[in-house]
Amino acid sequence: MSRAISLLLADEVRRRQMGWLAVDDATRRFDLNRQVDAYLSWYEEILVNWPRTALHRQANWSSNPESDGRHSLEMLSASNPRSSSRAPNATS
C-alpha cells in the first residue's frame, strides 16, 4: 500500500484523473433524481406489501391467546406525543 501511495504522490496527473473519476462516480451514484426515484420505489414496494404484512400481524395477534393486540395499540399511542386519547378498548 505504501508503494501505491508513493506512486500517487509522484504522479500529479494520475491523482487529478482519479479525483475527477471519483467526482463523476459520486455525482452519478448520489444524484438527487436518482435518490428520489430509489426512495419512491422503496415506498411503493412497502405499500404493495402492506396488506400482506398487516394480515400477517393480525393473524399473529389472533393466534396468541394471551394477547388480543391491545398492548401493542397502547404502546403505539403512548409513544406518540401528539396522541391525546388512549387506544380504543385499552384498559386503565
PDB file of N, CA, C and O in Angstrom:
ATOM      1  N   MET A   1       0.828  -1.191   0.000  1.00  0.00           N
ATOM      2  CA  MET A   1       0.000   0.000   0.000  1.00  0.00           C
ATOM      3  C   MET A   1       0.874   1.257   0.000  1.00  0.00           C
ATOM      4  O   MET A   1       0.571   2.243  -0.672  1.00  0.00           O
ATOM      5  N   SER A   2       1.955   1.199   0.763  1.00  0.00           N
ATOM      6  CA  SER A   2       2.826   2.370   0.805  1.00  0.00           C
ATOM      7  C   SER A   2       3.435   2.640  -0.572  1.00  0.00           C
ATOM      8  O   SER A   2       3.689   3.788  -0.937  1.00  0.00           O
ATOM      9  N   ARG A   3       3.663   1.571  -1.324  1.00  0.00           N
ATOM     10  CA  ARG A   3       4.201   1.746  -2.681  1.00  0.00           C
ATOM     11  C   ARG A   3       3.182   2.472  -3.562  1.00  0.00           C
ATOM     12  O   ARG A   3       3.548   3.366  -4.325  1.00  0.00           O
ATOM     13  N   ALA A   4       1.899   2.088  -3.458  1.00  0.00           N
ATOM     14  CA  ALA A   4       0.855   2.735  -4.260  1.00  0.00           C
ATOM     15  C   ALA A   4       0.722   4.208  -3.880  1.00  0.00           C
ATOM     16  O   ALA A   4       0.526   5.061  -4.746  1.00  0.00           O
ATOM     17  N   ILE A   5       0.827   4.501  -2.602  1.00  0.00           N
ATOM     18  CA  ILE A   5       0.740   5.897  -2.148  1.00  0.00           C
ATOM     19  C   ILE A   5       1.930   6.699  -2.677  1.00  0.00           C
ATOM     20  O   ILE A   5       1.777   7.836  -3.122  1.00  0.00           O
ATOM     21  N   SER A   6       3.101   6.098  -2.624  1.00  0.00           N
ATOM     22  CA  SER A   6       4.298   6.775  -3.144  1.00  0.00           C
ATOM     23  C   SER A   6       4.163   7.070  -4.634  1.00  0.00           C
ATOM     24  O   SER A   6       4.549   8.145  -5.095  1.00  0.00           O
ATOM     25  N   LEU A   7       3.610   6.107  -5.394  1.00  0.00           N
ATOM     26  CA  LEU A   7       3.403   6.315  -6.827  1.00  0.00           C
ATOM     27  C   LEU A   7       2.422   7.455  -7.079  1.00  0.00           C
ATOM     28  O   LEU A   7       2.633   8.271  -7.976  1.00  0.00           O
ATOM     29  N   LEU A   8       1.343   7.514  -6.288  1.00  0.00           N
ATOM     30  CA  LEU A   8       0.361   8.597  -6.447  1.00  0.00           C
ATOM     31  C   LEU A   8       0.959   9.950  -6.086  1.00  0.00           C
ATOM     32  O   LEU A   8       0.695  10.951  -6.752  1.00  0.00           O
ATOM     33  N   LEU A   9       1.761   9.974  -5.034  1.00  0.00           N
ATOM     34  CA  LEU A   9       2.390  11.233  -4.634  1.00  0.00           C
ATOM     35  C   LEU A   9       3.315  11.760  -5.726  1.00  0.00           C
ATOM     36  O   LEU A   9       3.478  12.969  -5.884  1.00  0.00           O
ATOM     37  N   ALA A  10       3.905  10.860  -6.458  1.00  0.00           N
ATOM     38  CA  ALA A  10       4.844  11.254  -7.508  1.00  0.00           C
ATOM     39  C   ALA A  10       4.165  11.567  -8.839  1.00  0.00           C
ATOM     40  O   ALA A  10       4.814  12.093  -9.743  1.00  0.00           O
ATOM     41  N   ASP A  11       2.881  11.260  -8.980  1.00  0.00           N
ATOM     42  CA  ASP A  11       2.200  11.395 -10.274  1.00  0.00           C
ATOM     43  C   ASP A  11       0.969  12.301 -10.157  1.00  0.00           C
ATOM     44  O   ASP A  11      -0.141  11.840  -9.894  1.00  0.00           O
ATOM     45  N   GLU A  12       1.199  13.600 -10.360  1.00  0.00           N
ATOM     46  CA  GLU A  12       0.118  14.576 -10.222  1.00  0.00           C
ATOM     47  C   GLU A  12      -1.004  14.339 -11.228  1.00  0.00           C
ATOM     48  O   GLU A  12      -2.176  14.485 -10.882  1.00  0.00           O
ATOM     49  N   VAL A  13      -0.670  13.977 -12.459  1.00  0.00           N
ATOM     50  CA  VAL A  13      -1.685  13.734 -13.484  1.00  0.00           C
ATOM     51  C   VAL A  13      -2.603  12.580 -13.055  1.00  0.00           C
ATOM     52  O   VAL A  13      -3.822  12.665 -13.200  1.00  0.00           O
ATOM     53  N   ARG A  14      -2.019  11.528 -12.539  1.00  0.00           N
ATOM     54  CA  ARG A  14      -2.809  10.367 -12.092  1.00  0.00           C
ATOM     55  C   ARG A  14      -3.724  10.756 -10.920  1.00  0.00           C
ATOM     56  O   ARG A  14      -4.885  10.347 -10.876  1.00  0.00           O
ATOM     57  N   ARG A  15      -3.201  11.544  -9.975  1.00  0.00           N
ATOM     58  CA  ARG A  15      -4.016  11.994  -8.832  1.00  0.00           C
ATOM     59  C   ARG A  15      -5.221  12.799  -9.303  1.00  0.00           C
ATOM     60  O   ARG A  15      -6.338  12.596  -8.828  1.00  0.00           O
ATOM     61  N   ARG A  16      -4.986  13.707 -10.234  1.00  0.00           N
ATOM     62  CA  ARG A  16      -6.093  14.528 -10.748  1.00  0.00           C
ATOM     63  C   ARG A  16      -7.115  13.664 -11.486  1.00  0.00           C
ATOM     64  O   ARG A  16      -8.322  13.852 -11.336  1.00  0.00           O
ATOM     65  N   GLN A  17      -6.619  12.714 -12.283  1.00  0.00           N
ATOM     66  CA  GLN A  17      -7.510  11.803 -13.005  1.00  0.00           C
ATOM     67  C   GLN A  17      -8.394  11.030 -12.023  1.00  0.00           C
ATOM     68  O   GLN A  17      -9.608  10.939 -12.206  1.00  0.00           O
ATOM     69  N   MET A  18      -7.780  10.486 -10.997  1.00  0.00           N
ATOM     70  CA  MET A  18      -8.530   9.712 -10.003  1.00  0.00           C
ATOM     71  C   MET A  18      -9.539  10.595  -9.276  1.00  0.00           C
ATOM     72  O   MET A  18     -10.649  10.158  -8.972  1.00  0.00           O
ATOM     73  N   GLY A  19      -9.153  11.829  -9.001  1.00  0.00           N
ATOM     74  CA  GLY A  19     -10.070  12.760  -8.343  1.00  0.00           C
ATOM     75  C   GLY A  19     -11.290  13.044  -9.203  1.00  0.00           C
ATOM     76  O   GLY A  19     -12.418  13.029  -8.710  1.00  0.00           O
ATOM     77  N   TRP A  20     -11.069  13.307 -10.502  1.00  0.00           N
ATOM     78  CA  TRP A  20     -12.203  13.591 -11.392  1.00  0.00           C
ATOM     79  C   TRP A  20     -13.083  12.357 -11.566  1.00  0.00           C
ATOM     80  O   TRP A  20     -14.306  12.474 -11.645  1.00  0.00           O
ATOM     81  N   LEU A  21     -12.473  11.184 -11.627  1.00  0.00           N
ATOM     82  CA  LEU A  21     -13.269   9.949 -11.727  1.00  0.00           C
ATOM     83  C   LEU A  21     -14.112   9.736 -10.473  1.00  0.00           C
ATOM     84  O   LEU A  21     -15.252   9.279 -10.554  1.00  0.00           O
ATOM     85  N   ALA A  22     -13.545  10.071  -9.312  1.00  0.00           N
ATOM     86  CA  ALA A  22     -14.295   9.946  -8.059  1.00  0.00           C
ATOM     87  C   ALA A  22     -15.472  10.917  -8.024  1.00  0.00           C
ATOM     88  O   ALA A  22     -16.562  10.557  -7.582  1.00  0.00           O
ATOM     89  N   VAL A  23     -15.253  12.149  -8.490  1.00  0.00           N
ATOM     90  CA  VAL A  23     -16.337  13.142  -8.554  1.00  0.00           C
ATOM     91  C   VAL A  23     -17.427  12.658  -9.493  1.00  0.00           C
ATOM     92  O   VAL A  23     -18.611  12.738  -9.166  1.00  0.00           O
ATOM     93  N   ASP A  24     -17.040  12.160 -10.646  1.00  0.00           N
ATOM     94  CA  ASP A  24     -18.004  11.656 -11.623  1.00  0.00           C
ATOM     95  C   ASP A  24     -18.816  10.494 -11.044  1.00  0.00           C
ATOM     96  O   ASP A  24     -20.036  10.446 -11.198  1.00  0.00           O
ATOM     97  N   ASP A  25     -18.137   9.566 -10.382  1.00  0.00           N
ATOM     98  CA  ASP A  25     -18.810   8.415  -9.783  1.00  0.00           C
ATOM     99  C   ASP A  25     -19.809   8.857  -8.702  1.00  0.00           C
ATOM    100  O   ASP A  25     -20.949   8.393  -8.674  1.00  0.00           O
ATOM    101  N   ALA A  26     -19.373   9.745  -7.827  1.00  0.00           N
ATOM    102  CA  ALA A  26     -20.247  10.222  -6.748  1.00  0.00           C
ATOM    103  C   ALA A  26     -21.440  10.990  -7.305  1.00  0.00           C
ATOM    104  O   ALA A  26     -22.555  10.863  -6.800  1.00  0.00           O
ATOM    105  N   THR A  27     -21.206  11.783  -8.342  1.00  0.00           N
ATOM    106  CA  THR A  27     -22.289  12.558  -8.957  1.00  0.00           C
ATOM    107  C   THR A  27     -23.350  11.631  -9.542  1.00  0.00           C
ATOM    108  O   THR A  27     -24.547  11.879  -9.398  1.00  0.00           O
ATOM    109  N   ARG A  28     -22.906  10.569 -10.199  1.00  0.00           N
ATOM    110  CA  ARG A  28     -23.866   9.617 -10.779  1.00  0.00           C
ATOM    111  C   ARG A  28     -24.591   8.815  -9.702  1.00  0.00           C
ATOM    112  O   ARG A  28     -25.809   8.648  -9.771  1.00  0.00           O
ATOM    113  N   ARG A  29     -23.860   8.321  -8.714  1.00  0.00           N
ATOM    114  CA  ARG A  29     -24.479   7.462  -7.700  1.00  0.00           C
ATOM    115  C   ARG A  29     -25.373   8.213  -6.731  1.00  0.00           C
ATOM    116  O   ARG A  29     -26.353   7.653  -6.241  1.00  0.00           O
ATOM    117  N   PHE A  30     -25.057   9.465  -6.446  1.00  0.00           N
ATOM    118  CA  PHE A  30     -25.804  10.204  -5.440  1.00  0.00           C
ATOM    119  C   PHE A  30     -26.586  11.374  -6.025  1.00  0.00           C
ATOM    120  O   PHE A  30     -26.897  12.332  -5.318  1.00  0.00           O
ATOM    121  N   ASP A  31     -26.899  11.299  -7.295  1.00  0.00           N
ATOM    122  CA  ASP A  31     -27.711  12.306  -7.967  1.00  0.00           C
ATOM    123  C   ASP A  31     -29.071  12.407  -7.269  1.00  0.00           C
ATOM    124  O   ASP A  31     -29.664  11.385  -6.924  1.00  0.00           O
ATOM    125  N   LEU A  32     -29.562  13.613  -7.063  1.00  0.00           N
ATOM    126  CA  LEU A  32     -30.813  13.821  -6.341  1.00  0.00           C
ATOM    127  C   LEU A  32     -31.970  13.086  -7.009  1.00  0.00           C
ATOM    128  O   LEU A  32     -32.758  12.436  -6.322  1.00  0.00           O
ATOM    129  N   ASN A  33     -32.089  13.176  -8.326  1.00  0.00           N
ATOM    130  CA  ASN A  33     -33.188  12.495  -9.011  1.00  0.00           C
ATOM    131  C   ASN A  33     -33.110  10.981  -8.828  1.00  0.00           C
ATOM    132  O   ASN A  33     -34.132  10.313  -8.672  1.00  0.00           O
ATOM    133  N   ARG A  34     -31.907  10.455  -8.849  1.00  0.00           N
ATOM    134  CA  ARG A  34     -31.744   9.007  -8.648  1.00  0.00           C
ATOM    135  C   ARG A  34     -32.144   8.624  -7.225  1.00  0.00           C
ATOM    136  O   ARG A  34     -32.793   7.598  -7.018  1.00  0.00           O
ATOM    137  N   GLN A  35     -31.765   9.434  -6.253  1.00  0.00           N
ATOM    138  CA  GLN A  35     -32.128   9.156  -4.860  1.00  0.00           C
ATOM    139  C   GLN A  35     -33.642   9.224  -4.668  1.00  0.00           C
ATOM    140  O   GLN A  35     -34.218   8.381  -3.981  1.00  0.00           O
ATOM    141  N   VAL A  36     -34.286  10.220  -5.269  1.00  0.00           N
ATOM    142  CA  VAL A  36     -35.740  10.351  -5.166  1.00  0.00           C
ATOM    143  C   VAL A  36     -36.416   9.131  -5.783  1.00  0.00           C
ATOM    144  O   VAL A  36     -37.339   8.568  -5.194  1.00  0.00           O
ATOM    145  N   ASP A  37     -35.962   8.722  -6.960  1.00  0.00           N
ATOM    146  CA  ASP A  37     -36.534   7.536  -7.608  1.00  0.00           C
ATOM    147  C   ASP A  37     -36.353   6.290  -6.755  1.00  0.00           C
ATOM    148  O   ASP A  37     -37.259   5.462  -6.666  1.00  0.00           O
ATOM    149  N   ALA A  38     -35.191   6.153  -6.129  1.00  0.00           N
ATOM    150  CA  ALA A  38     -34.937   4.987  -5.276  1.00  0.00           C
ATOM    151  C   ALA A  38     -35.885   4.983  -4.075  1.00  0.00           C
ATOM    152  O   ALA A  38     -36.438   3.938  -3.733  1.00  0.00           O
ATOM    153  N   TYR A  39     -36.080   6.143  -3.427  1.00  0.00           N
ATOM    154  CA  TYR A  39     -36.993   6.207  -2.287  1.00  0.00           C
ATOM    155  C   TYR A  39     -38.435   5.948  -2.712  1.00  0.00           C
ATOM    156  O   TYR A  39     -39.165   5.240  -2.017  1.00  0.00           O
ATOM    157  N   LEU A  40     -38.853   6.511  -3.839  1.00  0.00           N
ATOM    158  CA  LEU A  40     -40.218   6.268  -4.315  1.00  0.00           C
ATOM    159  C   LEU A  40     -40.439   4.793  -4.613  1.00  0.00           C
ATOM    160  O   LEU A  40     -41.500   4.253  -4.301  1.00  0.00           O
ATOM    161  N   SER A  41     -39.469   4.146  -5.201  1.00  0.00           N
ATOM    162  CA  SER A  41     -39.581   2.706  -5.469  1.00  0.00           C
ATOM    163  C   SER A  41     -39.679   1.926  -4.171  1.00  0.00           C
ATOM    164  O   SER A  41     -40.458   0.980  -4.062  1.00  0.00           O
ATOM    165  N   TRP A  42     -38.891   2.323  -3.195  1.00  0.00           N
ATOM    166  CA  TRP A  42     -38.907   1.644  -1.899  1.00  0.00           C
ATOM    167  C   TRP A  42     -40.271   1.810  -1.220  1.00  0.00           C
ATOM    168  O   TRP A  42     -40.837   0.839  -0.716  1.00  0.00           O
ATOM    169  N   TYR A  43     -40.798   3.040  -1.207  1.00  0.00           N
ATOM    170  CA  TYR A  43     -42.112   3.280  -0.612  1.00  0.00           C
ATOM    171  C   TYR A  43     -43.195   2.503  -1.355  1.00  0.00           C
ATOM    172  O   TYR A  43     -44.103   1.958  -0.728  1.00  0.00           O
ATOM    173  N   GLU A  44     -43.107   2.447  -2.679  1.00  0.00           N
ATOM    174  CA  GLU A  44     -44.083   1.698  -3.466  1.00  0.00           C
ATOM    175  C   GLU A  44     -44.037   0.218  -3.086  1.00  0.00           C
ATOM    176  O   GLU A  44     -45.080  -0.422  -2.949  1.00  0.00           O
ATOM    177  N   GLU A  45     -42.849  -0.317  -2.918  1.00  0.00           N
ATOM    178  CA  GLU A  45     -42.703  -1.716  -2.516  1.00  0.00           C
ATOM    179  C   GLU A  45     -43.337  -1.952  -1.146  1.00  0.00           C
ATOM    180  O   GLU A  45     -44.005  -2.963  -0.926  1.00  0.00           O
ATOM    181  N   ILE A  46     -43.122  -1.015  -0.234  1.00  0.00           N
ATOM    182  CA  ILE A  46     -43.716  -1.136   1.099  1.00  0.00           C
ATOM    183  C   ILE A  46     -45.243  -1.121   0.998  1.00  0.00           C
ATOM    184  O   ILE A  46     -45.910  -1.943   1.626  1.00  0.00           O
ATOM    185  N   LEU A  47     -45.799  -0.198   0.217  1.00  0.00           N
ATOM    186  CA  LEU A  47     -47.250  -0.097   0.090  1.00  0.00           C
ATOM    187  C   LEU A  47     -47.850  -1.327  -0.580  1.00  0.00           C
ATOM    188  O   LEU A  47     -48.929  -1.778  -0.196  1.00  0.00           O
ATOM    189  N   VAL A  48     -47.165  -1.870  -1.570  1.00  0.00           N
ATOM    190  CA  VAL A  48     -47.661  -3.067  -2.243  1.00  0.00           C
ATOM    191  C   VAL A  48     -47.702  -4.236  -1.270  1.00  0.00           C
ATOM    192  O   VAL A  48     -48.633  -5.041  -1.306  1.00  0.00           O
ATOM    193  N   ASN A  49     -46.705  -4.336  -0.403  1.00  0.00           N
ATOM    194  CA  ASN A  49     -46.630  -5.447   0.549  1.00  0.00           C
ATOM    195  C   ASN A  49     -47.383  -5.183   1.843  1.00  0.00           C
ATOM    196  O   ASN A  49     -47.522  -6.091   2.663  1.00  0.00           O
ATOM    197  N   TRP A  50     -47.870  -3.971   2.047  1.00  0.00           N
ATOM    198  CA  TRP A  50     -48.525  -3.602   3.309  1.00  0.00           C
ATOM    199  C   TRP A  50     -49.717  -4.496   3.647  1.00  0.00           C
ATOM    200  O   TRP A  50     -49.802  -4.953   4.787  1.00  0.00           O
ATOM    201  N   PRO A  51     -50.641  -4.771   2.729  1.00  0.00           N
ATOM    202  CA  PRO A  51     -51.783  -5.615   3.105  1.00  0.00           C
ATOM    203  C   PRO A  51     -51.338  -6.992   3.605  1.00  0.00           C
ATOM    204  O   PRO A  51     -51.893  -7.494   4.583  1.00  0.00           O
ATOM    205  N   ARG A  52     -50.361  -7.604   2.963  1.00  0.00           N
ATOM    206  CA  ARG A  52     -49.882  -8.911   3.414  1.00  0.00           C
ATOM    207  C   ARG A  52     -49.253  -8.800   4.792  1.00  0.00           C
ATOM    208  O   ARG A  52     -49.459  -9.671   5.638  1.00  0.00           O
ATOM    209  N   THR A  53     -48.499  -7.755   5.025  1.00  0.00           N
ATOM    210  CA  THR A  53     -47.849  -7.563   6.312  1.00  0.00           C
ATOM    211  C   THR A  53     -48.894  -7.340   7.399  1.00  0.00           C
ATOM    212  O   THR A  53     -48.785  -7.904   8.487  1.00  0.00           O
ATOM    213  N   ALA A  54     -49.896  -6.531   7.116  1.00  0.00           N
ATOM    214  CA  ALA A  54     -50.950  -6.261   8.090  1.00  0.00           C
ATOM    215  C   ALA A  54     -51.726  -7.536   8.407  1.00  0.00           C
ATOM    216  O   ALA A  54     -52.042  -7.791   9.569  1.00  0.00           O
ATOM    217  N   LEU A  55     -52.036  -8.340   7.392  1.00  0.00           N
ATOM    218  CA  LEU A  55     -52.739  -9.602   7.623  1.00  0.00           C
ATOM    219  C   LEU A  55     -51.893 -10.547   8.451  1.00  0.00           C
ATOM    220  O   LEU A  55     -52.417 -11.260   9.307  1.00  0.00           O
ATOM    221  N   HIS A  56     -50.608 -10.561   8.212  1.00  0.00           N
ATOM    222  CA  HIS A  56     -49.710 -11.415   8.982  1.00  0.00           C
ATOM    223  C   HIS A  56     -49.713 -11.001  10.454  1.00  0.00           C
ATOM    224  O   HIS A  56     -49.777 -11.848  11.345  1.00  0.00           O
ATOM    225  N   ARG A  57     -49.643  -9.685  10.700  1.00  0.00           N
ATOM    226  CA  ARG A  57     -49.680  -9.204  12.084  1.00  0.00           C
ATOM    227  C   ARG A  57     -50.994  -9.566  12.743  1.00  0.00           C
ATOM    228  O   ARG A  57     -51.022  -9.999  13.895  1.00  0.00           O
ATOM    229  N   GLN A  58     -52.090  -9.388  12.006  1.00  0.00           N
ATOM    230  CA  GLN A  58     -53.394  -9.703  12.564  1.00  0.00           C
ATOM    231  C   GLN A  58     -53.492 -11.187  12.896  1.00  0.00           C
ATOM    232  O   GLN A  58     -54.032 -11.544  13.943  1.00  0.00           O
ATOM    233  N   ALA A  59     -52.987 -12.048  12.039  1.00  0.00           N
ATOM    234  CA  ALA A  59     -53.002 -13.490  12.289  1.00  0.00           C
ATOM    235  C   ALA A  59     -52.180 -13.823  13.524  1.00  0.00           C
ATOM    236  O   ALA A  59     -52.580 -14.669  14.324  1.00  0.00           O
ATOM    237  N   ASN A  60     -51.033 -13.167  13.691  1.00  0.00           N
ATOM    238  CA  ASN A  60     -50.205 -13.411  14.873  1.00  0.00           C
ATOM    239  C   ASN A  60     -50.893 -12.951  16.140  1.00  0.00           C
ATOM    240  O   ASN A  60     -50.823 -13.635  17.161  1.00  0.00           O
ATOM    241  N   TRP A  61     -51.557 -11.808  16.099  1.00  0.00           N
ATOM    242  CA  TRP A  61     -52.261 -11.324  17.283  1.00  0.00           C
ATOM    243  C   TRP A  61     -53.394 -12.263  17.663  1.00  0.00           C
ATOM    244  O   TRP A  61     -53.562 -12.594  18.836  1.00  0.00           O
ATOM    245  N   SER A  62     -54.176 -12.694  16.674  1.00  0.00           N
ATOM    246  CA  SER A  62     -55.328 -13.528  16.998  1.00  0.00           C
ATOM    247  C   SER A  62     -54.915 -14.946  17.372  1.00  0.00           C
ATOM    248  O   SER A  62     -55.691 -15.645  18.023  1.00  0.00           O
ATOM    249  N   SER A  63     -53.720 -15.399  16.986  1.00  0.00           N
ATOM    250  CA  SER A  63     -53.291 -16.746  17.333  1.00  0.00           C
ATOM    251  C   SER A  63     -52.648 -16.802  18.714  1.00  0.00           C
ATOM    252  O   SER A  63     -52.389 -17.888  19.232  1.00  0.00           O
ATOM    253  N   ASN A  64     -52.389 -15.638  19.316  1.00  0.00           N
ATOM    254  CA  ASN A  64     -51.796 -15.598  20.644  1.00  0.00           C
ATOM    255  C   ASN A  64     -52.919 -15.464  21.668  1.00  0.00           C
ATOM    256  O   ASN A  64     -53.515 -14.393  21.790  1.00  0.00           O
ATOM    257  N   PRO A  65     -53.219 -16.544  22.412  1.00  0.00           N
ATOM    258  CA  PRO A  65     -54.359 -16.499  23.353  1.00  0.00           C
ATOM    259  C   PRO A  65     -54.160 -15.532  24.510  1.00  0.00           C
ATOM    260  O   PRO A  65     -55.132 -15.149  25.161  1.00  0.00           O
ATOM    261  N   GLU A  66     -52.922 -15.130  24.782  1.00  0.00           N
ATOM    262  CA  GLU A  66     -52.664 -14.236  25.907  1.00  0.00           C
ATOM    263  C   GLU A  66     -52.766 -12.769  25.523  1.00  0.00           C
ATOM    264  O   GLU A  66     -52.705 -11.900  26.392  1.00  0.00           O
ATOM    265  N   SER A  67     -52.918 -12.482  24.246  1.00  0.00           N
ATOM    266  CA  SER A  67     -52.941 -11.087  23.821  1.00  0.00           C
ATOM    267  C   SER A  67     -53.903 -10.911  22.666  1.00  0.00           C
ATOM    268  O   SER A  67     -53.920 -11.713  21.732  1.00  0.00           O
ATOM    269  N   ASP A  68     -54.700  -9.864  22.732  1.00  0.00           N
ATOM    270  CA  ASP A  68     -55.570  -9.551  21.603  1.00  0.00           C
ATOM    271  C   ASP A  68     -55.035  -8.354  20.831  1.00  0.00           C
ATOM    272  O   ASP A  68     -55.733  -7.801  19.982  1.00  0.00           O
ATOM    273  N   GLY A  69     -53.800  -7.950  21.120  1.00  0.00           N
ATOM    274  CA  GLY A  69     -53.180  -6.854  20.395  1.00  0.00           C
ATOM    275  C   GLY A  69     -53.344  -5.509  21.066  1.00  0.00           C
ATOM    276  O   GLY A  69     -52.757  -4.525  20.615  1.00  0.00           O
ATOM    277  N   ARG A  70     -54.134  -5.435  22.143  1.00  0.00           N
ATOM    278  CA  ARG A  70     -54.361  -4.141  22.788  1.00  0.00           C
ATOM    279  C   ARG A  70     -53.067  -3.543  23.329  1.00  0.00           C
ATOM    280  O   ARG A  70     -52.853  -2.333  23.254  1.00  0.00           O
ATOM    281  N   HIS A  71     -52.203  -4.405  23.878  1.00  0.00           N
ATOM    282  CA  HIS A  71     -50.954  -3.866  24.433  1.00  0.00           C
ATOM    283  C   HIS A  71     -50.144  -3.165  23.355  1.00  0.00           C
ATOM    284  O   HIS A  71     -49.469  -2.175  23.638  1.00  0.00           O
ATOM    285  N   SER A  72     -50.202  -3.661  22.126  1.00  0.00           N
ATOM    286  CA  SER A  72     -49.463  -3.018  21.036  1.00  0.00           C
ATOM    287  C   SER A  72     -50.065  -1.658  20.723  1.00  0.00           C
ATOM    288  O   SER A  72     -49.334  -0.697  20.479  1.00  0.00           O
ATOM    289  N   LEU A  73     -51.386  -1.568  20.728  1.00  0.00           N
ATOM    290  CA  LEU A  73     -52.033  -0.284  20.483  1.00  0.00           C
ATOM    291  C   LEU A  73     -51.723   0.699  21.601  1.00  0.00           C
ATOM    292  O   LEU A  73     -51.523   1.886  21.348  1.00  0.00           O
ATOM    293  N   GLU A  74     -51.683   0.211  22.837  1.00  0.00           N
ATOM    294  CA  GLU A  74     -51.337   1.088  23.950  1.00  0.00           C
ATOM    295  C   GLU A  74     -49.920   1.616  23.803  1.00  0.00           C
ATOM    296  O   GLU A  74     -49.666   2.798  24.036  1.00  0.00           O
ATOM    297  N   MET A  75     -48.994   0.740  23.416  1.00  0.00           N
ATOM    298  CA  MET A  75     -47.611   1.184  23.248  1.00  0.00           C
ATOM    299  C   MET A  75     -47.513   2.216  22.132  1.00  0.00           C
ATOM    300  O   MET A  75     -46.769   3.190  22.248  1.00  0.00           O
ATOM    301  N   LEU A  76     -48.265   2.005  21.046  1.00  0.00           N
ATOM    302  CA  LEU A  76     -48.230   2.966  19.948  1.00  0.00           C
ATOM    303  C   LEU A  76     -48.761   4.319  20.385  1.00  0.00           C
ATOM    304  O   LEU A  76     -48.155   5.350  20.091  1.00  0.00           O
ATOM    305  N   SER A  77     -49.895   4.324  21.089  1.00  0.00           N
ATOM    306  CA  SER A  77     -50.461   5.611  21.493  1.00  0.00           C
ATOM    307  C   SER A  77     -49.603   6.272  22.565  1.00  0.00           C
ATOM    308  O   SER A  77     -49.510   7.499  22.607  1.00  0.00           O
ATOM    309  N   ALA A  78     -48.983   5.490  23.419  1.00  0.00           N
ATOM    310  CA  ALA A  78     -48.127   6.054  24.457  1.00  0.00           C
ATOM    311  C   ALA A  78     -46.855   6.650  23.855  1.00  0.00           C
ATOM    312  O   ALA A  78     -46.321   7.631  24.373  1.00  0.00           O
ATOM    313  N   SER A  79     -46.376   6.060  22.767  1.00  0.00           N
ATOM    314  CA  SER A  79     -45.140   6.567  22.175  1.00  0.00           C
ATOM    315  C   SER A  79     -45.379   7.755  21.258  1.00  0.00           C
ATOM    316  O   SER A  79     -44.423   8.378  20.796  1.00  0.00           O
ATOM    317  N   ASN A  80     -46.650   8.084  20.984  1.00  0.00           N
ATOM    318  CA  ASN A  80     -46.976   9.209  20.120  1.00  0.00           C
ATOM    319  C   ASN A  80     -47.321  10.412  20.991  1.00  0.00           C
ATOM    320  O   ASN A  80     -48.403  10.450  21.577  1.00  0.00           O
ATOM    321  N   PRO A  81     -46.429  11.393  21.089  1.00  0.00           N
ATOM    322  CA  PRO A  81     -46.688  12.536  21.967  1.00  0.00           C
ATOM    323  C   PRO A  81     -47.867  13.384  21.531  1.00  0.00           C
ATOM    324  O   PRO A  81     -48.411  14.134  22.341  1.00  0.00           O
ATOM    325  N   ARG A  82     -48.282  13.288  20.265  1.00  0.00           N
ATOM    326  CA  ARG A  82     -49.420  14.068  19.794  1.00  0.00           C
ATOM    327  C   ARG A  82     -50.745  13.372  20.077  1.00  0.00           C
ATOM    328  O   ARG A  82     -51.808  13.962  19.883  1.00  0.00           O
ATOM    329  N   SER A  83     -50.692  12.136  20.528  1.00  0.00           N
ATOM    330  CA  SER A  83     -51.914  11.397  20.794  1.00  0.00           C
ATOM    331  C   SER A  83     -52.524  11.890  22.099  1.00  0.00           C
ATOM    332  O   SER A  83     -51.893  11.830  23.154  1.00  0.00           O
ATOM    333  N   SER A  84     -53.750  12.373  22.016  1.00  0.00           N
ATOM    334  CA  SER A  84     -54.386  12.922  23.211  1.00  0.00           C
ATOM    335  C   SER A  84     -55.326  11.919  23.862  1.00  0.00           C
ATOM    336  O   SER A  84     -55.771  12.137  24.989  1.00  0.00           O
ATOM    337  N   SER A  85     -55.633  10.834  23.182  1.00  0.00           N
ATOM    338  CA  SER A  85     -56.520   9.851  23.763  1.00  0.00           C
ATOM    339  C   SER A  85     -55.855   8.491  23.765  1.00  0.00           C
ATOM    340  O   SER A  85     -54.902   8.247  23.025  1.00  0.00           O
ATOM    341  N   ARG A  86     -56.360   7.624  24.592  1.00  0.00           N
ATOM    342  CA  ARG A  86     -55.816   6.289  24.672  1.00  0.00           C
ATOM    343  C   ARG A  86     -56.330   5.437  23.526  1.00  0.00           C
ATOM    344  O   ARG A  86     -57.276   5.813  22.835  1.00  0.00           O
ATOM    345  N   ALA A  87     -55.708   4.305  23.334  1.00  0.00           N
ATOM    346  CA  ALA A  87     -56.121   3.385  22.274  1.00  0.00           C
ATOM    347  C   ALA A  87     -57.522   2.863  22.561  1.00  0.00           C
ATOM    348  O   ALA A  87     -57.893   2.740  23.728  1.00  0.00           O
ATOM    349  N   PRO A  88     -58.321   2.549  21.526  1.00  0.00           N
ATOM    350  CA  PRO A  88     -59.655   2.005  21.758  1.00  0.00           C
ATOM    351  C   PRO A  88     -59.586   0.716  22.540  1.00  0.00           C
ATOM    352  O   PRO A  88     -58.693  -0.105  22.326  1.00  0.00           O
ATOM    353  N   ASN A  89     -60.517   0.540  23.435  1.00  0.00           N
ATOM    354  CA  ASN A  89     -60.619  -0.670  24.267  1.00  0.00           C
ATOM    355  C   ASN A  89     -59.402  -0.888  25.166  1.00  0.00           C
ATOM    356  O   ASN A  89     -59.186  -2.002  25.643  1.00  0.00           O
ATOM    357  N   ALA A  90     -58.622   0.133  25.400  1.00  0.00           N
ATOM    358  CA  ALA A  90     -57.444  -0.021  26.248  1.00  0.00           C
ATOM    359  C   ALA A  90     -57.882  -0.003  27.701  1.00  0.00           C
ATOM    360  O   ALA A  90     -58.775   0.749  28.090  1.00  0.00           O
ATOM    361  N   THR A  91     -57.241  -0.840  28.490  1.00  0.00           N
ATOM    362  CA  THR A  91     -57.582  -0.872  29.906  1.00  0.00           C
ATOM    363  C   THR A  91     -56.775   0.158  30.651  1.00  0.00           C
ATOM    364  O   THR A  91     -55.675   0.508  30.222  1.00  0.00           O
ATOM    365  N   SER A  92     -57.288   0.651  31.753  1.00  0.00           N
ATOM    366  CA  SER A  92     -56.595   1.681  32.526  1.00  0.00           C
ATOM    367  C   SER A  92     -55.533   1.095  33.406  1.00  0.00           C
ATOM    368  O   SER A  92     -54.854   1.828  34.125  1.00  0.00           O
TER     369      SER A  92
END
